Amino acid sequence: MKKVSQLIGSFALGAMMALPSFAQPLVQPNSPDYNPKATYDGPYKLNTWSISAHFGPTLFFGDLREYDFWPVTKTNSDSHKESGTFQGGLTLNKQLSYLFGARLDASLGNLRGMKRRNYNRYFEGNYFDVSLSGTVNLKGLLMGPNKMKRWKIDAYAGIGQVFYDATAYDLTGGVKLRETGNMNDWIVPTGLNINYEVTPRIDIGVDFRLTHTNSDYLDATYGGDYDRTPNSFNIKDQKTSHKGNSELDSYGYGAIQVTYKLGKKPLKVAKVDGKWDYKPEEGGYYHLRYTDPRVLVKPPKILTLEEMDSVAKANRPKDIDPRLLLDTDGDGVSDFFDKEPNSPAGSIVDGAGRVLDFDSYVKNALATGAACSEIFANVTFDTDKNVLKPEFQELLKNVAALMNKNGCRLQLAGHTDRRASDRYNVSLSKRRVDAVKNYLINEAGLTDPSKVIVDYFGSFKPIADSATRTGLQKNRRVELKLLP
């Protein structure tokens, strides 16, 4: 029995040391409440401490109660009347995770027992014990966090010390036979704790506990020692209290328990429409005794088609002014910004759409070294052609000279009319852009090709109505945008 008790104690200590590894928090490092040093952490904090008081009858198991379970009702000595045996104590609880925790217990009580066969004696004694135990939430482990929601059922085991004194008496005459004096020894408490949540602060429950001791002398009697001569053996002279040849003594109790949950702003979950409705955002804290942190993390809401449509409408940007999409005169400046929206076809314009005398602009810029300004121009093409027309060659030579002189950049964008497939039109618009760029480099003398930016859009960005011959001609173009 001694080896078994030591084995249980070693297991309890190992389980308690391992508890933190089971108590890994549901951590979200991006949460504003994240604190890696906290025992429990997650998107929502929970209270974890509580304190309990318990009171109830005790029961002894040993040499003077090993077989006889009837109380001593009468002795031959009026000075020794059997009365009830009770204990009371306090427990400090720390919930490390939803399933695992720890408890520190301190109890004070008395014990009594008797045995007529062989011993013909009874005893009475007092004890004080303190222990540290690890707990396992059996309800949560077996049934999950939402069944029997108000209940908490824990099994626990630990290790501690008991301090006791006891006196043995003869049943016939009530003569004092032996006294233990003040002694102490190791204990291994095991038990079952059942609680019910009454309010956000208060739980009520019961605690059933069996405490195994490393002593055979809690009843002031060694197993197998039938000598009833008073003071025939002085326990104080012995180095250990385990001297008998019977099983080690143990004792237990069944107690009523009241628990006060510590922590700030406690919350108690309520049911709404048949489901537990957690509302940590109300500014309070649920207790880890009854709340699995995972139930507080609400899954993302899956929107219905109607809800998605409503969100899209609420976030839809304002309608674009249609003038931003129109370029009536085809000069490369949308009507919204164009100061002269009816410029003649092929006109050279500035960023505001005003017609410029390009030759005068180039000569002035080359002579004075003036910085480049935004100037727009269009180079048009015949149907399904990417051959540069002679009337635009002089324009491109002037553009190249200005770029070489003043460091201007050039943006080219190719376009087509809509009379072909999209794939063909995109390819045609690219060939037109390449034709303009190649002319600038190979014929117009552009010294730095990296200053040319190219793009092509097929027929996706028309500037005129493609239902007319004039509109089709305007859409077959390469837009030139001279940039600083």
C-alpha positions as CSV (number, residue, x, y, z in Angstrom):
1,M,0.0,0.0,0.0
2,K,2.9,2.3,0.8
3,K,4.4,1.8,-2.7
4,V,1.0,2.4,-4.3
5,S,0.5,5.6,-2.4
6,Q,3.9,6.8,-3.4
7,L,3.2,5.9,-7.1
8,I,-0.1,7.9,-6.9
9,G,1.7,10.8,-5.4
10,S,4.4,10.8,-8.1
11,F,1.7,10.6,-10.8
12,A,-0.2,13.5,-9.3
13,L,2.9,15.7,-9.1
14,G,3.7,14.8,-12.7
15,A,0.2,15.6,-13.8
16,M,0.3,19.0,-12.0
17,M,3.7,19.8,-13.6
18,A,2.2,18.9,-17.0
19,L,-0.9,21.0,-16.6
20,P,0.5,24.2,-18.2
21,S,1.3,22.2,-21.4
22,F,-2.5,21.2,-21.6
23,A,-3.5,24.8,-20.9
24,Q,-2.3,26.4,-24.1
25,P,-4.5,29.4,-24.8
26,L,-6.4,30.1,-27.8
27,V,-4.1,32.8,-28.9
28,Q,-4.6,35.4,-31.6
29,P,-1.4,37.5,-31.8
30,N,-3.2,40.2,-33.8
31,S,-5.8,40.7,-31.0
32,P,-5.4,44.1,-29.2
33,D,-5.6,42.1,-25.9
34,Y,-2.6,39.8,-26.8
35,N,-0.2,39.3,-24.0
36,P,2.2,36.4,-24.3
37,K,2.9,36.4,-20.5
38,A,-0.7,35.7,-19.4
39,T,-1.8,32.3,-18.2
40,Y,-4.9,32.4,-20.5
41,D,-5.1,34.7,-23.5
42,G,-7.2,35.0,-26.6
43,P,-9.5,37.3,-28.4
44,Y,-11.6,37.7,-25.2
45,K,-10.3,37.5,-21.6
46,L,-11.9,35.2,-19.0
47,N,-11.8,35.2,-15.2
48,T,-9.9,32.2,-13.8
49,W,-9.7,32.3,-10.0
50,S,-12.3,31.2,-7.4
51,I,-12.4,30.4,-3.7
52,S,-14.6,27.7,-2.0
53,A,-15.7,26.8,1.5
54,H,-16.9,23.3,2.3
55,F,-18.3,21.5,5.4
56,G,-19.5,18.0,6.0
57,P,-19.1,14.7,7.9
58,T,-15.9,12.6,7.9
59,L,-15.3,8.9,7.8
60,F,-12.2,6.9,8.9
61,F,-10.8,3.8,7.3
62,G,-8.2,1.9,9.3
63,D,-7.5,-0.7,12.1
64,L,-10.4,0.6,14.2
65,R,-12.8,1.0,11.4
66,E,-11.6,-1.6,8.9
67,Y,-14.6,-3.9,9.1
68,D,-17.0,-2.4,11.7
69,F,-19.0,0.4,10.1
70,W,-21.3,1.0,13.1
71,P,-20.7,4.1,15.2
72,V,-19.9,3.9,18.9
73,T,-23.2,4.6,20.5
74,K,-22.4,3.8,24.2
75,T,-19.4,3.1,26.3
76,N,-19.0,2.0,29.9
77,S,-17.5,5.5,30.6
78,D,-19.9,8.4,30.7
79,S,-17.0,10.7,30.0
80,H,-16.7,9.3,26.4
81,K,-19.9,9.6,24.4
82,E,-19.7,9.2,20.7
83,S,-20.7,12.3,18.7
84,G,-20.6,13.2,15.0
85,T,-17.4,13.8,13.1
86,F,-17.1,16.8,10.8
87,Q,-14.6,18.8,8.9
88,G,-14.5,22.2,7.2
89,G,-12.1,24.0,5.0
90,L,-11.2,26.3,2.2
91,T,-10.1,25.8,-1.4
92,L,-8.4,28.2,-3.7
93,N,-9.1,27.3,-7.4
94,K,-7.1,28.3,-10.5
95,Q,-8.5,27.3,-13.9
96,L,-5.6,26.9,-16.2
97,S,-7.7,26.0,-19.2
98,Y,-11.3,24.9,-19.8
99,L,-10.4,21.3,-19.1
100,F,-7.5,21.5,-16.6
101,G,-6.9,23.4,-13.4
102,A,-5.3,23.4,-9.9
103,R,-6.6,23.7,-6.4
104,L,-5.0,24.4,-3.0
105,D,-6.9,22.8,-0.1
106,A,-6.8,23.3,3.7
107,S,-9.1,21.3,6.0
108,L,-9.6,21.0,9.7
109,G,-11.7,18.1,11.2
110,N,-11.9,15.2,13.6
111,L,-12.1,11.4,13.2
112,R,-13.6,8.6,15.3
113,G,-13.7,4.8,14.9
114,M,-14.0,1.5,16.8
115,K,-13.5,-2.2,16.5
116,R,-14.8,-4.8,19.0
117,R,-13.1,-7.9,17.4
118,N,-9.5,-8.3,18.4
119,Y,-9.1,-4.7,19.5
120,N,-12.1,-4.0,21.8
121,R,-11.2,-0.3,21.5
122,Y,-12.2,3.0,19.9
123,F,-10.4,6.2,19.2
124,E,-11.0,9.9,18.7
125,G,-8.6,12.4,17.1
126,N,-8.2,15.7,15.3
127,Y,-6.4,16.6,12.1
128,F,-5.4,19.5,9.9
129,D,-4.3,18.9,6.3
130,V,-3.1,21.0,3.3
131,S,-2.7,19.8,-0.3
132,L,-2.1,20.8,-3.8
133,S,-4.1,19.0,-6.6
134,G,-4.6,19.0,-10.3
135,T,-8.2,18.9,-11.6
136,V,-9.7,17.6,-14.8
137,N,-13.1,18.8,-16.1
138,L,-14.9,15.5,-16.7
139,K,-18.1,17.2,-17.9
140,G,-16.3,19.3,-20.5
141,L,-14.1,16.4,-21.5
142,L,-16.9,13.9,-22.1
143,M,-19.8,16.1,-23.0
144,G,-18.4,19.3,-24.5
145,P,-18.8,23.0,-23.5
146,N,-22.6,23.4,-24.2
147,K,-24.2,20.3,-22.7
148,M,-25.2,20.5,-19.0
149,K,-24.0,24.1,-19.3
150,R,-24.5,25.1,-15.7
151,W,-22.7,22.1,-14.3
152,K,-19.0,21.5,-13.6
153,I,-17.8,18.0,-12.6
154,D,-14.1,17.7,-11.7
155,A,-11.9,14.8,-10.7
156,Y,-8.8,15.6,-8.9
157,A,-5.7,14.1,-7.3
158,G,-2.7,15.7,-5.6
159,I,-0.2,15.5,-2.7
160,G,0.0,17.2,0.7
161,Q,0.6,16.9,4.5
162,V,-1.6,16.0,7.4
163,F,-1.0,17.0,11.0
164,Y,-2.9,14.9,13.5
165,D,-3.2,13.7,17.1
166,A,-5.4,10.8,18.3
167,T,-6.2,8.8,21.5
168,A,-7.3,5.2,21.8
169,Y,-9.6,4.0,24.6
170,D,-10.7,0.6,25.9
171,L,-14.4,-0.1,25.0
172,T,-15.1,-1.8,28.3
173,G,-14.0,0.8,30.8
174,G,-13.1,3.8,28.7
175,V,-9.5,3.5,29.9
176,K,-7.0,5.6,27.8
177,L,-4.7,3.1,26.1
178,R,-2.5,5.2,23.8
179,E,-1.9,8.7,22.5
180,T,-0.1,9.7,19.3
181,G,1.0,13.1,20.3
182,N,1.3,15.7,17.5
183,M,2.4,14.0,14.3
184,N,2.4,14.6,10.6
185,D,2.7,12.6,7.4
186,W,2.3,12.7,3.6
187,I,-1.1,12.3,2.1
188,V,-2.5,11.8,-1.4
189,P,-6.0,13.2,-1.8
190,T,-8.3,12.0,-4.5
191,G,-11.9,13.2,-5.1
192,L,-14.9,14.2,-7.2
193,N,-16.2,17.8,-7.1
194,I,-19.7,18.7,-8.6
195,N,-20.8,22.3,-8.9
196,Y,-23.8,24.2,-10.3
197,E,-23.6,27.8,-11.4
198,V,-26.3,29.8,-9.6
199,T,-25.2,33.4,-10.3
200,P,-22.3,35.1,-12.1
201,R,-20.5,35.0,-8.7
202,I,-21.9,32.0,-6.8
203,D,-21.7,28.2,-7.3
204,I,-23.1,25.5,-5.0
205,G,-22.0,21.9,-5.0
206,V,-20.7,18.9,-3.2
207,D,-17.2,17.6,-2.8
208,F,-16.4,13.9,-2.2
209,R,-12.9,13.2,-1.1
210,L,-10.8,10.2,0.0
211,T,-7.4,11.0,1.5
212,H,-4.7,8.2,1.4
213,T,-2.1,8.6,4.2
214,N,1.4,7.3,4.7
215,S,0.5,6.4,8.3
216,D,-0.9,3.4,10.1
217,Y,-1.3,5.4,13.3
218,L,-4.1,7.9,12.7
219,D,-6.2,5.8,15.1
220,A,-3.4,5.5,17.7
221,T,-3.4,1.8,16.9
222,Y,-1.0,-0.4,14.9
223,G,-2.4,-3.3,13.0
224,G,-1.7,-6.6,14.7
225,D,-0.9,-5.0,18.1
226,Y,-3.5,-6.3,20.5
227,D,-1.8,-5.2,23.8
228,R,-4.3,-3.0,25.7
229,T,-1.9,-2.0,28.4
230,P,-1.9,1.8,28.6
231,N,1.3,3.5,27.4
232,S,3.0,0.2,26.5
233,F,4.5,1.9,23.4
234,N,5.5,5.5,23.0
235,I,4.9,6.6,19.4
236,K,7.1,9.8,20.0
237,D,10.2,7.5,20.2
238,Q,9.7,6.2,16.6
239,K,11.2,7.7,13.4
240,T,8.2,7.0,11.3
241,S,4.5,6.6,11.9
242,H,4.2,3.5,9.6
243,K,5.0,0.7,12.0
244,G,2.0,-1.7,11.8
245,N,1.5,-4.7,9.5
246,S,-2.0,-3.7,8.2
247,E,-2.9,-1.4,5.4
248,L,-2.2,2.3,5.7
249,D,-4.9,4.5,7.2
250,S,-7.2,6.7,5.1
251,Y,-10.0,9.0,5.7
252,G,-12.6,10.9,3.7
253,Y,-15.5,13.3,3.7
254,G,-18.6,14.3,1.8
255,A,-19.1,18.0,2.0
256,I,-21.5,20.8,0.9
257,Q,-19.5,23.4,-1.0
258,V,-20.1,27.1,-1.8
259,T,-17.8,28.7,-4.4
260,Y,-17.2,32.5,-5.0
261,K,-15.9,33.3,-8.4
262,L,-13.2,36.0,-8.3
263,G,-12.5,38.5,-11.1
264,K,-14.0,41.7,-12.4
265,K,-17.4,42.2,-14.1
266,P,-18.5,38.6,-14.1
267,L,-21.0,37.4,-16.8
268,K,-23.3,34.4,-16.9
269,V,-24.3,33.1,-20.3
270,A,-28.0,33.0,-21.1
271,K,-30.1,31.1,-23.7
272,V,-31.7,33.0,-26.6
273,D,-33.9,31.0,-29.0
274,G,-32.7,27.8,-27.6
275,K,-29.0,28.6,-28.0
276,W,-26.4,29.9,-25.6
277,D,-25.8,33.5,-26.5
278,Y,-22.3,34.8,-25.5
279,K,-21.9,38.6,-25.4
280,P,-18.4,39.4,-24.2
281,E,-18.6,42.6,-26.1
282,E,-20.9,43.9,-23.4
283,G,-17.8,44.7,-21.3
284,G,-17.8,41.8,-18.8
285,Y,-15.9,38.5,-18.4
286,Y,-17.1,34.9,-18.4
287,H,-15.4,32.4,-16.1
288,L,-13.1,29.7,-17.5
289,R,-14.7,27.2,-15.1
290,Y,-17.8,27.1,-17.4
291,T,-16.7,28.7,-20.7
292,D,-14.6,27.2,-23.4
293,P,-12.7,30.1,-25.0
294,R,-13.4,28.7,-28.4
295,V,-17.2,29.3,-28.1
296,L,-16.5,33.1,-27.8
297,V,-14.8,33.2,-31.2
298,K,-17.8,33.6,-33.5
299,P,-17.5,32.1,-37.0
300,P,-17.6,34.5,-39.9
301,K,-21.1,35.3,-41.2
302,I,-22.0,33.9,-44.6
303,L,-24.0,36.5,-46.4
304,T,-27.1,35.7,-48.4
305,L,-27.4,37.0,-52.0
306,E,-29.8,39.7,-50.8
307,E,-27.3,40.8,-48.0
308,M,-24.4,40.8,-50.5
309,D,-26.5,42.9,-52.9
310,S,-27.3,45.3,-50.1
311,V,-23.7,45.7,-49.1
312,A,-22.7,46.2,-52.7
313,K,-25.3,49.0,-53.1
314,A,-24.2,50.6,-49.9
315,N,-20.6,50.7,-50.9
316,R,-21.0,51.5,-54.6
317,P,-19.1,54.6,-55.7
318,K,-20.9,57.5,-57.2
319,D,-21.6,57.3,-60.9
320,I,-18.8,58.5,-63.1
321,D,-19.6,61.7,-65.1
322,P,-20.1,60.4,-68.7
323,R,-18.0,63.3,-70.0
324,L,-15.0,61.6,-68.5
325,L,-15.5,58.7,-71.0
326,L,-16.1,60.9,-74.1
327,D,-13.6,62.6,-76.3
328,T,-15.8,64.1,-79.0
329,D,-13.1,65.8,-81.1
330,G,-10.6,62.9,-80.7
331,D,-7.7,65.0,-79.4
332,G,-7.0,62.7,-76.4
333,V,-8.5,64.9,-73.8
334,S,-11.9,63.9,-72.3
335,D,-14.8,66.3,-72.8
336,F,-14.9,66.8,-69.0
337,F,-11.5,68.5,-69.1
338,D,-11.5,69.7,-72.7
339,K,-11.6,73.5,-73.0
340,E,-12.1,73.2,-76.7
341,P,-14.2,70.1,-77.2
342,N,-14.6,70.7,-81.0
343,S,-10.9,70.9,-82.0
344,P,-10.3,69.9,-85.7
345,A,-9.2,66.4,-86.3
346,G,-5.5,65.8,-85.9
347,S,-5.0,69.0,-83.9
348,I,-2.1,69.2,-81.4
349,V,-3.5,70.2,-78.0
350,D,-2.3,70.8,-74.5
351,G,-3.5,69.1,-71.3
352,A,-6.6,71.3,-71.3
353,G,-7.5,70.4,-74.9
354,R,-6.6,73.8,-76.3
355,V,-5.3,73.7,-79.9
356,L,-1.6,74.5,-80.2
357,D,0.6,75.5,-83.1
358,F,2.9,72.6,-82.7
359,D,5.7,74.0,-84.9
360,S,5.7,77.2,-82.9
361,Y,5.7,75.2,-79.7
362,V,8.6,73.0,-80.8
363,K,10.7,75.9,-82.1
364,N,10.2,77.9,-78.9
365,A,10.9,74.9,-76.7
366,L,14.1,74.1,-78.7
367,A,15.3,77.7,-78.7
368,T,14.6,78.5,-75.0
369,G,15.1,75.1,-73.4
370,A,11.6,75.5,-71.8
371,A,10.4,72.5,-69.7
372,C,8.0,70.1,-71.4
373,S,4.2,70.5,-71.0
374,E,1.5,67.9,-71.5
375,I,0.6,67.9,-75.2
376,F,-1.8,65.5,-76.9
377,A,-1.9,64.4,-80.5
378,N,-3.4,61.5,-82.5
379,V,-1.8,59.6,-85.4
380,T,-4.6,58.0,-87.4
381,F,-4.4,54.9,-89.7
382,D,-6.3,53.4,-92.6
383,T,-8.6,50.4,-92.0
384,D,-6.8,47.3,-90.9
385,K,-3.4,49.0,-91.5
386,N,-0.4,49.8,-89.3
387,V,1.5,51.8,-92.0
388,L,2.4,55.3,-90.9
389,K,0.9,58.0,-93.1
390,P,3.3,60.6,-94.6
391,E,1.5,63.6,-93.0
392,F,2.4,62.4,-89.5
393,Q,6.1,61.8,-90.2
394,E,7.1,65.4,-89.7
395,L,5.1,65.6,-86.5
396,L,7.0,62.6,-85.1
397,K,10.4,64.0,-86.1
398,N,9.6,67.2,-84.2
399,V,8.5,65.1,-81.2
400,A,11.8,63.2,-81.3
401,A,13.8,66.4,-81.5
402,L,12.0,67.9,-78.5
403,M,12.5,64.7,-76.5
404,N,16.2,64.7,-77.3
405,K,16.6,68.4,-76.4
406,N,14.5,68.8,-73.3
407,G,14.3,65.3,-71.9
408,C,10.5,64.9,-72.5
409,R,8.8,61.5,-72.2
410,L,6.2,60.1,-74.6
411,Q,3.3,57.8,-73.8
412,L,1.8,55.9,-76.8
413,A,-1.6,54.1,-76.7
414,G,-2.8,52.1,-79.7
415,H,-6.5,51.8,-80.6
416,T,-8.7,50.3,-83.4
417,D,-12.3,50.5,-84.5
418,R,-14.6,47.6,-83.6
419,R,-14.9,45.8,-86.9
420,A,-13.0,42.6,-85.9
421,S,-12.6,40.2,-83.0
422,D,-11.2,41.5,-79.7
423,R,-8.1,39.4,-80.0
424,Y,-7.4,40.6,-83.5
425,N,-8.0,44.3,-82.6
426,V,-5.6,44.1,-79.6
427,S,-2.9,42.7,-81.8
428,L,-3.6,45.4,-84.5
429,S,-3.4,48.2,-81.9
430,K,-0.1,46.8,-80.7
431,R,1.3,46.7,-84.3
432,R,0.3,50.4,-84.7
433,V,2.0,51.4,-81.5
434,D,5.2,49.5,-82.6
435,A,5.1,51.3,-86.0
436,V,5.1,54.7,-84.3
437,K,7.8,53.8,-81.8
438,N,10.0,52.2,-84.5
439,Y,9.7,55.3,-86.7
440,L,10.7,57.6,-83.7
441,I,13.8,55.4,-83.1
442,N,14.9,54.4,-86.6
443,E,13.8,57.4,-88.7
444,A,13.2,60.4,-86.4
445,G,16.5,60.0,-84.5
446,L,15.2,59.4,-80.9
447,T,18.3,58.8,-78.8
448,D,16.8,57.3,-75.7
449,P,14.0,54.6,-76.5
450,S,13.4,54.1,-72.7
451,K,11.6,57.4,-72.6
452,V,8.8,55.9,-74.7
453,I,5.9,54.2,-72.7
454,V,3.6,52.0,-74.8
455,D,0.2,50.4,-74.3
456,Y,-2.6,49.1,-76.5
457,F,-6.3,48.6,-76.0
458,G,-7.8,47.2,-79.2
459,S,-11.4,48.6,-79.6
460,F,-12.1,48.9,-75.9
461,K,-11.6,52.7,-75.7
462,P,-13.4,54.4,-78.6
463,I,-13.5,58.2,-78.7
464,A,-16.2,58.5,-81.4
465,D,-19.3,56.7,-82.6
466,S,-18.3,53.6,-84.6
467,A,-21.6,53.7,-86.4
468,T,-20.3,56.4,-88.7
469,R,-17.4,56.5,-91.2
470,T,-15.9,59.6,-89.5
471,G,-16.2,57.9,-86.1
472,L,-14.4,54.8,-87.3
473,Q,-11.6,56.9,-88.7
474,K,-11.1,58.7,-85.3
475,N,-11.0,55.4,-83.4
476,R,-8.2,54.0,-85.7
477,R,-5.4,55.9,-83.9
478,V,-2.3,56.0,-81.8
479,E,-2.6,58.5,-79.0
480,L,0.6,60.6,-78.3
481,K,0.9,62.1,-74.9
482,L,4.0,64.2,-74.4
483,L,5.0,64.3,-70.7
484,P,7.4,66.4,-68.6
